[in-house]
Amino acid sequence: MRHLKLADWAVLRASGARSGKAFEAKAWMVLVETCNAAISFDARPRATFHDSAVFAGGSSSQEHARCGRTLKQTLEAAMALRSAGFY
């Protein structure tokens, strides 16, 4: 996706945002990484993904149900940060 412009992203169109700037102001990116038997989730604001100190994170085993729960909890924590005015 690196070669695509933000306006080309299907998620931007599906979000209903009127512009790329409006989308980035509300979007969170989730980085999913594996380390041995653990899977980690790191959610950060899209607009400041590379240098933001504001993030929500979680880790899980490779069991699908646990991964889904951890991802949901990570995104809920990210939304709580936004609601509290951290981003």
MODELLER restraints for C-alpha pairs under 7 A, 6 or more apart:
rsr = mdl.restraints
at = mdl.atoms
rsr.add(forms.Gaussian(group=physical.xy_distance, feature=features.Distance(at['CA:6:A'], at['CA:20:A']), mean=6.35, stdev=0.5))
rsr.add(forms.Gaussian(group=physical.xy_distance, feature=features.Distance(at['CA:7:A'], at['CA:20:A']), mean=6.37, stdev=0.5))
rsr.add(forms.Gaussian(group=physical.xy_distance, feature=features.Distance(at['CA:12:A'], at['CA:23:A']), mean=6.53, stdev=0.5))
rsr.add(forms.Gaussian(group=physical.xy_distance, feature=features.Distance(at['CA:17:A'], at['CA:23:A']), mean=5.35, stdev=0.5))
rsr.add(forms.Gaussian(group=physical.xy_distance, feature=features.Distance(at['CA:24:A'], at['CA:46:A']), mean=5.61, stdev=0.5))
rsr.add(forms.Gaussian(group=physical.xy_distance, feature=features.Distance(at['CA:24:A'], at['CA:47:A']), mean=5.27, stdev=0.5))
rsr.add(forms.Gaussian(group=physical.xy_distance, feature=features.Distance(at['CA:25:A'], at['CA:47:A']), mean=6.33, stdev=0.5))
rsr.add(forms.Gaussian(group=physical.xy_distance, feature=features.Distance(at['CA:27:A'], at['CA:45:A']), mean=6.13, stdev=0.5))
rsr.add(forms.Gaussian(group=physical.xy_distance, feature=features.Distance(at['CA:27:A'], at['CA:46:A']), mean=5.35, stdev=0.5))
rsr.add(forms.Gaussian(group=physical.xy_distance, feature=features.Distance(at['CA:28:A'], at['CA:43:A']), mean=6.19, stdev=0.5))
rsr.add(forms.Gaussian(group=physical.xy_distance, feature=features.Distance(at['CA:28:A'], at['CA:44:A']), mean=5.38, stdev=0.5))
rsr.add(forms.Gaussian(group=physical.xy_distance, feature=features.Distance(at['CA:28:A'], at['CA:45:A']), mean=4.33, stdev=0.5))
rsr.add(forms.Gaussian(group=physical.xy_distance, feature=features.Distance(at['CA:28:A'], at['CA:46:A']), mean=4.79, stdev=0.5))
rsr.add(forms.Gaussian(group=physical.xy_distance, feature=features.Distance(at['CA:29:A'], at['CA:43:A']), mean=5.51, stdev=0.5))
rsr.add(forms.Gaussian(group=physical.xy_distance, feature=features.Distance(at['CA:29:A'], at['CA:44:A']), mean=5.52, stdev=0.5))
rsr.add(forms.Gaussian(group=physical.xy_distance, feature=features.Distance(at['CA:29:A'], at['CA:45:A']), mean=6.19, stdev=0.5))
rsr.add(forms.Gaussian(group=physical.xy_distance, feature=features.Distance(at['CA:29:A'], at['CA:46:A']), mean=5.30, stdev=0.5))
rsr.add(forms.Gaussian(group=physical.xy_distance, feature=features.Distance(at['CA:30:A'], at['CA:41:A']), mean=6.49, stdev=0.5))
rsr.add(forms.Gaussian(group=physical.xy_distance, feature=features.Distance(at['CA:30:A'], at['CA:42:A']), mean=5.42, stdev=0.5))
rsr.add(forms.Gaussian(group=physical.xy_distance, feature=features.Distance(at['CA:30:A'], at['CA:43:A']), mean=4.30, stdev=0.5))
rsr.add(forms.Gaussian(group=physical.xy_distance, feature=features.Distance(at['CA:30:A'], at['CA:44:A']), mean=6.61, stdev=0.5))
rsr.add(forms.Gaussian(group=physical.xy_distance, feature=features.Distance(at['CA:31:A'], at['CA:41:A']), mean=5.74, stdev=0.5))
rsr.add(forms.Gaussian(group=physical.xy_distance, feature=features.Distance(at['CA:31:A'], at['CA:42:A']), mean=5.09, stdev=0.5))
rsr.add(forms.Gaussian(group=physical.xy_distance, feature=features.Distance(at['CA:31:A'], at['CA:43:A']), mean=6.41, stdev=0.5))
rsr.add(forms.Gaussian(group=physical.xy_distance, feature=features.Distance(at['CA:32:A'], at['CA:39:A']), mean=6.94, stdev=0.5))
rsr.add(forms.Gaussian(group=physical.xy_distance, feature=features.Distance(at['CA:32:A'], at['CA:40:A']), mean=5.71, stdev=0.5))
rsr.add(forms.Gaussian(group=physical.xy_distance, feature=features.Distance(at['CA:32:A'], at['CA:41:A']), mean=4.80, stdev=0.5))
rsr.add(forms.Gaussian(group=physical.xy_distance, feature=features.Distance(at['CA:32:A'], at['CA:42:A']), mean=6.63, stdev=0.5))
rsr.add(forms.Gaussian(group=physical.xy_distance, feature=features.Distance(at['CA:33:A'], at['CA:39:A']), mean=5.68, stdev=0.5))
rsr.add(forms.Gaussian(group=physical.xy_distance, feature=features.Distance(at['CA:33:A'], at['CA:40:A']), mean=5.28, stdev=0.5))
rsr.add(forms.Gaussian(group=physical.xy_distance, feature=features.Distance(at['CA:33:A'], at['CA:41:A']), mean=6.73, stdev=0.5))
rsr.add(forms.Gaussian(group=physical.xy_distance, feature=features.Distance(at['CA:34:A'], at['CA:40:A']), mean=6.25, stdev=0.5))
rsr.add(forms.Gaussian(group=physical.xy_distance, feature=features.Distance(at['CA:37:A'], at['CA:61:A']), mean=6.31, stdev=0.5))
rsr.add(forms.Gaussian(group=physical.xy_distance, feature=features.Distance(at['CA:37:A'], at['CA:62:A']), mean=6.51, stdev=0.5))
rsr.add(forms.Gaussian(group=physical.xy_distance, feature=features.Distance(at['CA:38:A'], at['CA:59:A']), mean=6.69, stdev=0.5))
rsr.add(forms.Gaussian(group=physical.xy_distance, feature=features.Distance(at['CA:38:A'], at['CA:60:A']), mean=5.71, stdev=0.5))
rsr.add(forms.Gaussian(group=physical.xy_distance, feature=features.Distance(at['CA:38:A'], at['CA:61:A']), mean=4.92, stdev=0.5))
rsr.add(forms.Gaussian(group=physical.xy_distance, feature=features.Distance(at['CA:38:A'], at['CA:62:A']), mean=6.34, stdev=0.5))
rsr.add(forms.Gaussian(group=physical.xy_distance, feature=features.Distance(at['CA:39:A'], at['CA:59:A']), mean=5.51, stdev=0.5))
rsr.add(forms.Gaussian(group=physical.xy_distance, feature=features.Distance(at['CA:39:A'], at['CA:60:A']), mean=5.20, stdev=0.5))
rsr.add(forms.Gaussian(group=physical.xy_distance, feature=features.Distance(at['CA:39:A'], at['CA:61:A']), mean=6.02, stdev=0.5))
rsr.add(forms.Gaussian(group=physical.xy_distance, feature=features.Distance(at['CA:39:A'], at['CA:62:A']), mean=6.41, stdev=0.5))
rsr.add(forms.Gaussian(group=physical.xy_distance, feature=features.Distance(at['CA:40:A'], at['CA:58:A']), mean=5.75, stdev=0.5))
rsr.add(forms.Gaussian(group=physical.xy_distance, feature=features.Distance(at['CA:40:A'], at['CA:59:A']), mean=4.17, stdev=0.5))
rsr.add(forms.Gaussian(group=physical.xy_distance, feature=features.Distance(at['CA:40:A'], at['CA:60:A']), mean=6.35, stdev=0.5))
rsr.add(forms.Gaussian(group=physical.xy_distance, feature=features.Distance(at['CA:41:A'], at['CA:57:A']), mean=5.36, stdev=0.5))
rsr.add(forms.Gaussian(group=physical.xy_distance, feature=features.Distance(at['CA:41:A'], at['CA:58:A']), mean=5.18, stdev=0.5))
rsr.add(forms.Gaussian(group=physical.xy_distance, feature=features.Distance(at['CA:41:A'], at['CA:59:A']), mean=6.03, stdev=0.5))
rsr.add(forms.Gaussian(group=physical.xy_distance, feature=features.Distance(at['CA:41:A'], at['CA:71:A']), mean=6.57, stdev=0.5))
rsr.add(forms.Gaussian(group=physical.xy_distance, feature=features.Distance(at['CA:42:A'], at['CA:55:A']), mean=6.70, stdev=0.5))
rsr.add(forms.Gaussian(group=physical.xy_distance, feature=features.Distance(at['CA:42:A'], at['CA:56:A']), mean=5.85, stdev=0.5))
rsr.add(forms.Gaussian(group=physical.xy_distance, feature=features.Distance(at['CA:42:A'], at['CA:57:A']), mean=4.41, stdev=0.5))
rsr.add(forms.Gaussian(group=physical.xy_distance, feature=features.Distance(at['CA:42:A'], at['CA:58:A']), mean=6.72, stdev=0.5))
rsr.add(forms.Gaussian(group=physical.xy_distance, feature=features.Distance(at['CA:43:A'], at['CA:55:A']), mean=5.50, stdev=0.5))
rsr.add(forms.Gaussian(group=physical.xy_distance, feature=features.Distance(at['CA:43:A'], at['CA:56:A']), mean=5.20, stdev=0.5))
rsr.add(forms.Gaussian(group=physical.xy_distance, feature=features.Distance(at['CA:43:A'], at['CA:57:A']), mean=6.19, stdev=0.5))
rsr.add(forms.Gaussian(group=physical.xy_distance, feature=features.Distance(at['CA:43:A'], at['CA:74:A']), mean=6.82, stdev=0.5))
rsr.add(forms.Gaussian(group=physical.xy_distance, feature=features.Distance(at['CA:43:A'], at['CA:75:A']), mean=6.76, stdev=0.5))
rsr.add(forms.Gaussian(group=physical.xy_distance, feature=features.Distance(at['CA:43:A'], at['CA:78:A']), mean=6.66, stdev=0.5))
rsr.add(forms.Gaussian(group=physical.xy_distance, feature=features.Distance(at['CA:44:A'], at['CA:54:A']), mean=6.42, stdev=0.5))
rsr.add(forms.Gaussian(group=physical.xy_distance, feature=features.Distance(at['CA:44:A'], at['CA:55:A']), mean=4.63, stdev=0.5))
rsr.add(forms.Gaussian(group=physical.xy_distance, feature=features.Distance(at['CA:44:A'], at['CA:56:A']), mean=6.75, stdev=0.5))
rsr.add(forms.Gaussian(group=physical.xy_distance, feature=features.Distance(at['CA:55:A'], at['CA:78:A']), mean=6.74, stdev=0.5))
rsr.add(forms.Gaussian(group=physical.xy_distance, feature=features.Distance(at['CA:56:A'], at['CA:74:A']), mean=5.76, stdev=0.5))
rsr.add(forms.Gaussian(group=physical.xy_distance, feature=features.Distance(at['CA:56:A'], at['CA:77:A']), mean=5.96, stdev=0.5))
rsr.add(forms.Gaussian(group=physical.xy_distance, feature=features.Distance(at['CA:56:A'], at['CA:78:A']), mean=5.35, stdev=0.5))
rsr.add(forms.Gaussian(group=physical.xy_distance, feature=features.Distance(at['CA:57:A'], at['CA:74:A']), mean=5.61, stdev=0.5))
rsr.add(forms.Gaussian(group=physical.xy_distance, feature=features.Distance(at['CA:58:A'], at['CA:70:A']), mean=6.19, stdev=0.5))
rsr.add(forms.Gaussian(group=physical.xy_distance, feature=features.Distance(at['CA:58:A'], at['CA:74:A']), mean=5.92, stdev=0.5))
rsr.add(forms.Gaussian(group=physical.xy_distance, feature=features.Distance(at['CA:59:A'], at['CA:70:A']), mean=6.73, stdev=0.5))
rsr.add(forms.Gaussian(group=physical.xy_distance, feature=features.Distance(at['CA:60:A'], at['CA:66:A']), mean=6.23, stdev=0.5))
rsr.add(forms.Gaussian(group=physical.xy_distance, feature=features.Distance(at['CA:60:A'], at['CA:67:A']), mean=5.73, stdev=0.5))
rsr.add(forms.Gaussian(group=physical.xy_distance, feature=features.Distance(at['CA:60:A'], at['CA:70:A']), mean=6.40, stdev=0.5))
rsr.add(forms.Gaussian(group=physical.xy_distance, feature=features.Distance(at['CA:61:A'], at['CA:67:A']), mean=6.85, stdev=0.5))
rsr.add(forms.Gaussian(group=physical.xy_distance, feature=features.Distance(at['CA:81:A'], at['CA:87:A']), mean=6.67, stdev=0.5))
